[in-house]
C-alpha cells in the first residue's frame, strides 16, 4: 500500500510538471526536456559502465545530448543558420579521438555505447522540438504548438493505463512472453482503442489536423511506444536489472518512464513528415 501511494503521488507530480511545462511556454518546455535528456543520458551511461570492460565518458555523452537538444530547440526559436551544431560535431569527434590515447581494453565497445547514447537517448528528445515547432513558411519563424509534443505523452499514458486494465480483465494471449510476460494482445488492443478515442477528442478541440491524421498518429504512438517499452525491457533483462534508476520514487528511472516515448517520438516525426507529402 505504501509503495502504491508513493507511486501515485510521484506519477501525479511528474504528470503535472510535464504537462505544465509543455503548455506554459516554449522556454519551459525546452528547459524541462533539455534537463530530462541530460539526466536520461547520464542514467544510460551509468548502466552501460556497469558492464565489464566498458568505460564511456558520461559527462561528454551528457554534453552531447544537451547540445543536440539545444540545436533543435534553437532552430525552432530562431530558424537561421547557426554554429551550434558544429559544437555537437566537435563533441562527437572528440569522443572518437580520445580512445586513441586512453589505451582501454575495449575501445570499440566504448565507441559503440557512447554513440548509442546519442542515438537511443539524445536524438529522440531532440526530435520533440520538430513536433513542438511547426513551420509557417520560409519567411516566418516556426510556431510553438504545445499540443503536438503533449499528444505523444497523452497517447502513451492512455495506452499504458488502459492496456494494463484491459490486460488484467481479458488478457490471455501473450504479446511478447520472452521479454515481457505480463503484456497481452488483448491489453494492447484495448490500449489502442482508447487511444483512438483520445484522438477523436484531440481532433475536436485541436483541429490543426484532420481526425484521420490524429487517429493515425495515435496508432503510430501505440505501436512504436509498445516496441520502445519492449526494447528497454530487453536491455534491462540483458543487464540483469529491474529499474534503470531510482530518481522517480515508485517508478524507477527516467528511462523507465520514457521508454515508450524514446521510440514513439521519432516514429511520430516520420509519420507527420510522410503525411505532409500528400
C-alpha positions in Angstrom: 0.0 0.0 0.0 2.8 2.4 0.9 4.5 1.7 -2.4 1.2 2.3 -4.3 0.6 5.6 -2.6 4.2 6.7 -3.3 3.8 5.6 -6.9 0.5 7.5 -7.3 1.9 10.7 -5.8 5.1 10.6 -7.9 3.0 10.0 -11.0 0.7 12.9 -10.3 3.6 15.3 -9.6 5.5 14.1 -12.6 2.5 14.5 -14.9 1.7 18.0 -13.6 5.3 19.2 -14.1 5.5 17.7 -17.6 2.1 19.0 -18.8 2.6 22.4 -17.1 6.0 22.9 -18.7 4.8 21.9 -22.2 1.7 24.2 -22.0 3.3 27.1 -20.2 5.8 28.3 -22.9 8.4 27.1 -25.4 11.1 28.0 -22.9 9.7 26.0 -20.0 9.3 23.1 -22.5 12.8 23.4 -23.7 14.3 23.7 -20.2 12.4 20.6 -18.9 13.3 18.3 -21.8 16.8 19.5 -22.1 17.2 18.6 -18.4 15.4 15.2 -18.9 17.6 14.4 -22.0 20.8 15.1 -20.0 19.7 13.1 -17.0 18.4 10.2 -19.1 21.7 10.1 -20.9 23.6 10.1 -17.6 21.4 7.2 -16.5 22.1 5.3 -19.7 25.8 5.8 -19.3 25.8 4.6 -15.7 24.0 1.4 -16.8 26.5 0.7 -19.6 29.5 1.4 -17.4 28.4 -1.4 -15.0 29.4 -3.9 -17.7 32.9 -5.3 -17.5 35.3 -3.6 -19.9 33.0 -0.7 -20.7 34.2 2.8 -19.8 32.4 5.6 -21.6 32.7 9.2 -20.6 29.3 10.0 -19.0 29.9 13.8 -18.9 30.8 14.0 -22.6 27.8 12.0 -23.6 25.6 14.2 -21.4 27.1 17.3 -23.0 26.5 15.8 -26.5 22.8 15.1 -25.8 22.3 18.6 -24.2 23.9 20.3 -27.2 21.9 18.2 -29.7 18.6 19.1 -27.9 19.6 22.8 -28.0 20.5 22.6 -31.7 16.9 21.5 -32.5 15.4 23.9 -29.9 17.4 26.9 -31.0 16.4 26.3 -34.7 12.8 26.2 -33.6 13.1 29.5 -31.9 15.4 31.2 -34.4 15.3 29.4 -37.7 18.6 30.7 -39.1 21.9 29.1 -39.8 23.9 28.9 -36.6 27.2 27.4 -35.5 25.7 25.5 -32.5 25.6 22.2 -34.4 29.3 22.4 -35.1 29.9 22.3 -31.4 28.0 19.0 -31.3 30.2 17.6 -34.1 33.3 18.6 -32.1 32.0 16.5 -29.1 31.3 13.5 -31.4 34.8 13.7 -33.0 36.4 14.1 -29.6 34.6 11.0 -28.3 36.2 9.1 -31.2 39.7 10.5 -31.0 40.1 10.3 -27.2 40.0 6.5 -27.4 43.3 6.6 -29.3 45.1 7.9 -26.3 43.3 6.2 -23.4 44.6 2.7 -24.2 41.4 1.0 -22.9 40.9 -2.8 -23.3 37.8 -2.4 -25.5 37.7 0.9 -27.4 35.3 -0.4 -29.9 32.6 -1.1 -27.3 33.3 2.4 -25.8 32.7 4.0 -29.2 29.6 2.0 -29.8 28.0 2.7 -26.4 28.9 6.4 -26.5 27.4 6.9 -29.9 24.4 4.8 -29.0 23.7 7.1 -26.1 23.2 9.9 -28.7 21.0 7.8 -30.9 18.9 6.0 -28.3 18.5 8.9 -25.8 19.7 12.2 -27.2 18.1 12.1 -30.6 14.5 11.2 -29.6 14.3 14.0 -27.1 15.8 16.5 -29.6 13.2 15.5 -32.1 10.5 16.6 -29.7 11.3 20.1 -31.0 10.3 19.0 -34.5 6.9 18.2 -33.2 6.7 21.4 -31.0 7.7 23.9 -33.6 5.6 23.9 -36.7 7.0 25.6 -39.8 4.9 28.6 -41.1 6.8 29.1 -44.3 10.2 30.3 -45.5 9.9 33.9 -44.2 8.4 33.4 -40.8 9.5 31.8 -37.5 8.1 28.4 -36.6 5.1 28.5 -34.3 5.2 26.7 -31.0 2.3 24.2 -30.9 2.2 22.6 -27.5 -0.4 20.1 -28.3 1.8 18.2 -30.7 4.5 17.1 -28.2 1.9 16.8 -25.5 -0.3 14.5 -27.6 2.5 11.9 -27.7 2.5 11.6 -23.9 -1.3 11.6 -23.8 -1.4 8.7 -26.2 1.4 6.9 -24.3 -0.3 7.4 -20.9 -3.7 6.3 -22.3 -2.2 3.2 -23.9 -0.2 2.2 -20.8 -3.2 2.7 -18.5 -5.9 1.0 -20.5 -3.6 -1.7 -21.8 -2.9 -2.6 -18.2 -6.6 -2.7 -17.1 -7.8 -4.4 -20.3 -5.0 -7.0 -19.9 -5.9 -7.6 -16.3 -9.5 -8.3 -17.3 -9.2 -10.0 -20.6 -5.6 -10.8 -21.2 -5.0 -14.5 -22.3 -2.6 -14.3 -25.3 0.9 -13.2 -24.5 2.2 -10.4 -26.7 6.0 -11.0 -26.3 6.4 -13.5 -23.5 10.1 -13.9 -23.9 10.7 -10.3 -22.9 7.6 -9.1 -21.1 5.5 -12.0 -19.8 2.7 -9.7 -18.5 1.8 -7.9 -21.8 -1.0 -9.4 -23.8 -2.6 -8.9 -27.2 -5.9 -8.1 -25.5 -4.3 -5.4 -23.4 -2.5 -3.8 -26.4 -5.7 -3.8 -28.4 -7.6 -2.3 -25.5 -5.0 0.4 -25.1 -5.1 1.2 -28.8 -8.9 1.5 -28.8 -8.8 4.1 -26.0 -6.0 6.0 -27.8 -8.2 6.2 -30.9 -10.9 7.6 -28.7 -8.4 10.2 -27.3 -7.5 11.1 -30.9 -11.2 12.0 -31.7 -11.2 14.2 -28.6 -8.0 16.0 -29.7 -9.3 16.4 -33.2 -12.3 18.1 -31.8 -10.5 20.6 -29.6 -7.4 21.0 -31.7 -8.4 20.8 -35.4 -4.9 21.5 -36.6 -5.0 18.1 -38.3 -7.9 16.1 -39.6 -9.5 13.4 -37.4 -7.9 10.7 -39.7 -4.4 12.1 -39.2 -5.0 12.3 -35.4 -6.1 8.6 -35.4 -3.1 7.7 -37.5 -0.7 9.5 -35.0 -2.4 7.7 -32.1 -1.8 4.3 -33.8 1.8 5.1 -34.6 2.4 6.0 -30.9 0.7 2.8 -29.7 2.7 0.5 -32.0 6.1 2.2 -31.6 5.6 3.0 -28.0 5.0 -0.7 -27.3 8.1 -1.5 -29.2 10.0 1.1 -27.2 8.8 -0.4 -23.9 9.9 -3.9 -25.1 13.2 -2.5 -26.3 14.0 -1.2 -22.8 12.8 -4.4 -21.2 15.2 -6.4 -23.4 18.0 -4.0 -22.4 17.2 -4.4 -18.7 17.0 -8.2 -19.0 20.4 -8.3 -20.6 21.8 -6.1 -17.8 20.0 -8.1 -15.1 18.3 -5.1 -13.5 14.7 -4.3 -12.6 14.8 -0.5 -13.0 17.1 1.8 -14.9 17.4 4.1 -11.9 15.6 5.4 -8.8 15.1 9.1 -9.4 11.3 8.7 -9.5 10.1 7.0 -6.3 7.9 4.1 -7.1 8.6 4.4 -10.8 12.3 3.7 -11.2 14.4 5.8 -13.5 13.9 8.3 -16.4 14.5 5.6 -19.0 11.7 3.5 -17.3 9.3 6.5 -17.7 10.3 7.5 -21.2 11.0 4.1 -22.7 7.9 4.3 -24.9 8.5 7.9 -25.9 12.1 7.1 -27.0 10.8 5.1 -30.0 7.4 6.8 -30.4 8.8 10.3 -30.9 11.0 9.5 -34.0 8.2 7.4 -35.4 5.7 10.3 -34.9 8.1 12.7 -36.6 8.5 10.3 -39.6 4.7 9.8 -39.8 3.9 13.5 -39.9 6.6 14.0 -42.5 5.2 11.3 -44.7 1.6 12.6 -44.4 2.8 16.1 -45.2 3.9 14.9 -48.6 0.4 14.1 -49.7 
